[in-house]
């Protein structure tokens, strides 16, 4: 079944509340997906740096891994540990070297995302508790998406949880199921897209990443997915400056949106939106089938 929530802030005065609002929105969706939860947040970024978000088994000390990574790539690495994850802030020109070193030298560490602004935190467990363990309330930013998972396609693991990121500052969450993910996974890998799991949602994320690499806008990438992806789905997509929503032509998965001068909110159920400021005055609507919706900031 799964639950999705998303929030795109238009008013900068709300940015300090992004994480706390997202955590409250997600808590309303726990019974839709009690297996695991994940959160993607677009936070403050450095013009000349990127952040690698990583996760690990219990045996790895992420502070130590960050220090060893810095020595290996001969650069300052700032590690910020949250529960089972950490973000490593590194110079942008060292990103590929850092990825290669982590892959070769830290088998217990998985790279969850890479981006100037994107941070992803996801873990197995009841969504409300997962949010608390990552201390979401302390995270600010401009936009974010979240997911509560009821597993159907693959195992309940940290890496199998949503969101999935397959490109720099790009991520996606999904409620539904894709029938052509196996063939599309092979195609995307040939095109150089990293696909690490058996989850069909990662394939959808990879498809969007490929289309954006080809120079398409987020709206055009969502539009083309309607003909290239088979199945039923509701997607919420994040890019460095954008936020998009798409439902398949049948639109069998629930979705509701709220828009004010201050924000755009999305959720699988209306009750997830009731915590948003000014919700009583918001324009409420159900996204139309096969119709891309997207918003972009000027940052």
N, C-alpha and C positions, 0 to 999 in steps of 0.2 A: 504494500500500500504506500508507505513512505510519506513523509511530510517535507515541505519546502517553505522557506521563508527568505525574504530578501528586502533590503532597504537601501535606497539611493537618496542621499541627502542633497537638497538644493541650498539649504540654509546652513552656512558655516557655523552658526552659533550652536547647532546641534551635534557637531562632530565629536565632542567629548563624550556624548551619550551613545555613540554608535554601538559599542559592545554591549552595554547594558540593555539597550532596546532590543538588540538581536537576541540576546539570551532570553529575555522575557517572551519574545515572539516564538522562539523555538520551544520553550517549555510547554506551550499550549499544544504542541504537536507530538508529544511523547508517545501517545498510544498509537499514532500512525506509524511509528518506527522506533520500537524500544531497543533494538539490537545495538545501535551505535549512532554517533552523531558527529557532525563536522561543521566547521565554520571557516569561511574565507573572508578576510577583512583587508580593505585597501587603506593603509595607514600612511603616515608621513614617509616620504622617500628622499634619498639623496640623489642629486643630479648625476653624480659620478660613481654611484655604487649600486649594488644589487643585494638582495637578501635571499639566501637559501634557507628554506624551512626544512628541517630534517626531523625524523622520528627514529626511535631505537628500541631494541629489546632492553630488558632490565639490566643487562650486564654492562652497558656502555655508559661512561661518564661524559656527558655532552660538553661540559666545560673543558674537560681534558681534550676531547676530540677537536674542539674549536682551537685550542692552543696548538695542538699538533698540526692542524690544517694551516694555521698561520705560518708556522715554521716551514712547512713544506712548500707553500706557494710564495714565501718571502713577502708577506704583506700582513698588515694589521687586520685581525679578524675579531670582530666584536660579537660575542655570544650572548644571547638572551634566552634563558631556559624557562619554559613553561611546561610543567608536568612532564610528559613523555616526549615533548618536542623542544626544539630550539631554533631560533633564527640566527644564522651566521651572516653578518654584514661584511661584505668584501668589496674590493674595487671591481668595477664592471668588467675590466679587461682580464680579470683573473677567474671569471666564472667557469669557463670550460676547464681550466686547469684544476680548479677546486672540485668540480664534479668528477673528473677523472681520478683524482687522488682519493676522494671519499669512496668511490666505487671499488678501487683496487685495494684499499687499506682498511676499510671499516665495513666488513660484511654484515654487521648488525644494524647499520645505519641506512635508512632509506631517505631519499630526497623527495619531499612532498611537493614543493613548489619552488619557483625561481621568479624573482621580479624586483623591480625598483620599489614597488609599494605593496605587493601582495604578500600576505602571510596566511597559511592554512594550518588549522589545528583540528585533528580528528582522532577519535578513539572509540573503542568498543565500550559499551556501557549505556546506562539510562541517560538520555540526552540532558536532563536538568543537571545531573551530577557531573557529566562530562564538561558542561559549560562552567560549572563552579571550579572544577579542578584546573581548568585553563585560565581561570580568573578573567573571563571575558569582560566583566564590568570595568576593568581598568584599561581597556583598549579603545582608542578613539580612531576616527578615520572618516572617509567620505561615503563609502558604500560597502555593502557586505551581503553575503548569501549564506544560508545554512541548510542543513539537511538532517532529518531523522530517518533512519533506515530500518526497513523490514526486509531482510535479505531474501531474494528469490533466485538470483542468477549465479551467485558465487558465495564463497565462504564468508563468515562473519570474522573479519580481521581488521586491524588498523588500516592497512593499505587498501582493503576492499571498501572502506567507508568513503562517502562523498564528503567534500567536493573533490573533483579530479582536475589536475592542472597538467596540460601537455604543451604549454607554450609560455613564454615569459609574460607575467602579469595577466594570464588567462586562466579561467576556471569555469566549471560547469557543475550543476546538480540536476538531477533527473528523477522524475516519478513516472514509471512506466516500464516498458520492455521493448527492446529492438530485436527483430528477427534476423537481420542481415549483418549482425555485428561481427561474425567470424570472418566472412569474406572481406568486409570493409577493414577489419583489423589488419589483415595481410596487405591490403592495398596501401593503407596508411604507413605501415612499417617500411614498405618499399619506397615511399615518398619521404622517409626520414623522420617520421613522427614517432616519438618514444611512447610505446604502449607497454606497461609493466604488468598488468593484471588481466584476469579473465572477465572482468566486469564490463558489461555492455555500455555503461555510462562513460567509462574512460574512452571508448571508441567514439562516442558522440563528442566528447571534449576534443579528441584528436582531430575529428573532422572539422570542427570550427577553427582549430589552430591552423590546419592546413589551408583553409580558405582565406584566413586572415593573412597568412604568409604569402599567398598569391595576390595580395593587394586588395582584396575585397573589404568592404566596410562590414561592421558587425551586422547591420541590417541585411545586407546582401548575402552574407554567410548563413544567416538564419533562414532566409528565403530559399536558398539552394538546398538546404538540408531537407526541405519538405519533399523534394523529389528523389533525394539520394538515400534517405534513411527510411527503412521499413519498420513499422511497428506503431505503438501508441506511446505518447510521451507528452510531458510538460517539461520544458527546459527553462532554467534560469542561468544566465551566462554573465560572467564578469570579465571586463578588460580593465586596463589601467585607468581609463577615464570613462568607461561605459558600463551599462547595465541593460541586459536584454531578456525578454520573455518570449517563449514560443510554445504553442500547443499544436498537436497534430490535427489533421483535417477532421477527425471524428471528435476530438476533444472530450474523451471519456474520463480524464483525470480532473479532479476539481481544482479550481483556481479562482482567486479574487484579488482585485487590486484596489488601492486607494491612492489618490493623488491630491496634494495640496500645493501651495506655493513653497512649502518647506521641504517636501519629500515625495518620493514614490515608494509605496510599500506593496509587497506581494506576499501571498500566503496560500497554502492549500485550503485553509478554512478562515472565515471572517474573524473568529474569536482570537486568532493569532495577531490580528491587526488592532485589537481594541486598546492595547497599551500605548499606541502612538499618539503624540500630542495633537489635539484638534481633530481627532478621527470623526467626531460627530459632524464636522463641517466638510469632510473630505468628499471628493467625487469618487464614488464607489462604482466599479464596473467589473464584469467578467471578461477576461481576454477572449477575443473571437478566435474560432478555429482557423488554423493555417494563416495567421496574421502576425508577422513579427512586430514586437513593440521594443523600442530601445531608446535610451536616454544617454546623453554624453555631457560631461562637464568640460570646462575650458582649462582645467589644470594641466 
